[in-house]
């Protein structure tokens, strides 16, 4: 099968159509930019604040920004799961309580405001 673009507007992101309808990314430029983007994302999660901000724009050089964010989201979720697993025994309820309260408030207040408007 002939090479296809992931998005016809972005000619730098060629892929091959998989028999099951999935698109495989075969562009070496994608991998050349994806590896540093993921490393920067890991550094940002590890404490170097702001370093991870370059990840999505770096991938957006080879594909649409929304698709770049969609590729990075599962990686972010996996990093969070690994972090929770590693530190599952080293948490403090005293520190957790204010964070949980703010999370519940930030989730419930907009829902309550939307419910009152409708």
Secondary structure, DSSP 8 states (H G I E B T S, - for coil): ---EEEETTEEEEEEEE-TTS-EEE--HHHHHHHHHHHHHHHHHHTT-TTGGGHHHHHHTTTS-HHHHHHHHHHHHHHHHHHHHHHTTTS--HHHHHHHHHHHHHHHHHHHHHHHHH-
